[in-house]
Amino acid sequence: MTGDRNDEIIRHFDVVAEGLRSEIRSVAEGHGILVDGQKFLAERVKGLDSGLQNLAVGLTGLGDELRAFRAEVAVEFSELRSMVKFSYAELDRRIRTLEGAIVSLTDRMDRLEATRS
């Protein structure tokens, strides 16, 4: 081989090597971008996970409050039902007393009218 041919091969290898360096740089930059993207996504996932945990805790607390409220309402409803039953029983007693008094007065008036005739 001649010196010119060797120089040409060396230049060709230099051109190929520079092209490979350029492509390797591009791949490295792309890799860096992907790593940054993965870090960004990982931070977002952590934030979402934290938010979901807070939401779960809040929902658990809300569930506890709802159960306590339902228990309280059940007790109050039971008490109200008892009061209504008592009120109706008291009203029924008073009405029966009044009915009895009316029947008694009606009988008395009938007897008085019968004696006058």
Secondary structure, 3 states (H helix, E strand, C coil): CCHHHHHHHHHHHHHHHHHHHHHHHHHHHHHHHHHHHHHHHHHHHHHHHHHHHHHHHHHHHHHHHHHHHHHHHHHHHHHHHHHHHHHHHHHHHHHHHHHHHHHHHHHHHHHHHHHHC
